[in-house]
Amino acid sequence: MRALLMLLAAAAAAPAAAQDFGQSAQYQLRMDELRAQQQLLQQQQVAQHNELVAMEARLRTEQHAARIQAERAPVLLPRLPYPAPVGNIDTSKLPSIPDKTLADSDRRVREISQNRR
């Protein structure tokens, strides 16, 4: 009788154990799926970060190249709003020093410089 009772108890417990195993398997599958999604999101985040860093590096490179090119470009002076007068200069109106006066000045400077030695 005792064996019969144990057999009946085991038979009643079998569906409950099967349910626990089924729920446990579903739970494990769901957890594995969530972990896989989390890893995928993490990989996407790393890829986006790497792409952002690469884009920033390209931008800095382009800015430096543009700056260097701008520094190499010749400087253009502004044009005058009117044409500059081109012509002959009348030297008769310029001040002049006679040759004799220049020669006397040169002689005095040489004398003074020789006396200093």
C-alpha positions as CSV (number, residue, x, y, z in Angstrom):
1,M,0.0,0.0,0.0
2,R,2.8,2.3,0.8
3,A,4.4,1.7,-2.5
4,L,1.1,2.4,-4.2
5,L,0.8,5.7,-2.4
6,M,4.4,6.7,-3.4
7,L,3.7,5.7,-6.9
8,L,0.6,7.9,-7.0
9,A,2.5,10.8,-5.4
10,A,5.3,10.5,-8.0
11,A,2.7,10.3,-10.8
12,A,1.1,13.5,-9.5
13,A,4.4,15.3,-9.1
14,A,5.6,14.4,-12.6
15,P,3.4,17.0,-14.5
16,A,4.4,19.7,-11.9
17,A,8.1,18.9,-12.5
18,A,7.6,19.0,-16.2
19,Q,5.9,22.4,-15.9
20,D,8.8,23.7,-13.8
21,F,11.3,22.5,-16.3
22,G,9.3,24.0,-19.2
23,Q,9.0,27.4,-17.5
24,S,12.7,27.2,-16.4
25,A,13.7,26.5,-20.0
26,Q,11.5,29.4,-21.3
27,Y,13.0,31.6,-18.7
28,Q,16.5,30.6,-19.7
29,L,15.8,31.1,-23.3
30,R,14.4,34.6,-22.6
31,M,17.5,35.5,-20.5
32,D,19.8,34.3,-23.3
33,E,17.8,36.4,-25.8
34,L,18.1,39.5,-23.6
35,R,21.8,38.9,-23.1
36,A,22.3,38.6,-26.9
37,Q,20.3,41.8,-27.5
38,Q,22.4,43.6,-24.8
39,Q,25.6,42.4,-26.5
40,L,24.4,43.6,-29.9
41,L,23.4,47.0,-28.5
42,Q,26.8,47.3,-26.8
43,Q,28.6,46.4,-30.1
44,Q,26.5,49.0,-32.0
45,Q,27.4,51.6,-29.4
46,V,31.1,50.9,-29.7
47,A,30.8,51.0,-33.5
48,Q,29.0,54.4,-33.3
49,H,31.6,55.7,-30.9
50,N,34.4,54.6,-33.2
51,E,32.6,56.2,-36.2
52,L,32.2,59.5,-34.2
53,V,35.9,59.5,-33.3
54,A,36.9,58.9,-36.9
55,M,34.6,61.7,-38.1
56,E,36.1,64.1,-35.6
57,A,39.6,63.2,-36.7
58,R,38.7,63.7,-40.3
59,L,37.2,67.1,-39.5
60,R,40.3,68.2,-37.6
61,T,42.5,67.1,-40.4
62,E,40.4,69.0,-43.0
63,Q,40.5,72.1,-40.8
64,H,44.3,71.9,-40.4
65,A,44.7,71.3,-44.1
66,A,42.5,74.3,-44.9
67,R,44.5,76.5,-42.5
68,I,47.8,75.5,-44.0
69,Q,46.5,76.1,-47.5
70,A,45.2,79.5,-46.5
71,E,48.6,80.4,-45.0
72,R,50.3,79.4,-48.2
73,A,48.0,81.5,-50.4
74,P,49.6,84.8,-51.5
75,V,48.4,87.9,-49.8
76,L,46.4,90.1,-52.1
77,L,46.8,93.8,-51.4
78,P,43.7,95.9,-51.8
79,R,43.6,97.9,-55.0
80,L,43.5,101.6,-54.9
81,P,40.1,103.1,-55.7
82,Y,41.8,105.4,-58.2
83,P,44.8,105.0,-60.5
84,A,48.2,106.1,-59.1
85,P,49.7,109.0,-61.0
86,V,52.5,107.9,-63.3
87,G,54.8,110.6,-64.6
88,N,58.0,112.4,-64.4
89,I,59.3,114.1,-61.3
90,D,60.5,117.7,-61.6
91,T,63.9,117.5,-59.8
92,S,64.4,121.2,-60.0
93,K,62.0,121.6,-57.2
94,L,63.8,119.1,-54.9
95,P,66.3,120.5,-52.3
96,S,69.9,120.0,-53.3
97,I,73.3,120.3,-51.5
98,P,76.2,121.6,-53.5
99,D,79.1,119.2,-54.0
100,K,81.6,121.6,-52.2
101,T,79.5,121.6,-49.0
102,L,79.2,117.8,-49.0
103,A,83.0,117.4,-49.5
104,D,83.7,119.8,-46.6
105,S,81.3,117.9,-44.4
106,D,83.0,114.6,-45.3
107,R,86.5,116.1,-44.6
108,R,85.4,117.3,-41.1
109,V,83.9,113.9,-40.2
110,R,87.1,112.1,-41.2
111,E,89.3,114.5,-39.2
112,I,87.2,114.1,-36.1
113,S,87.2,110.3,-36.4
114,Q,91.0,110.3,-36.8
115,N,91.5,112.4,-33.6
116,R,89.5,109.9,-31.5
117,R,91.9,107.0,-32.1
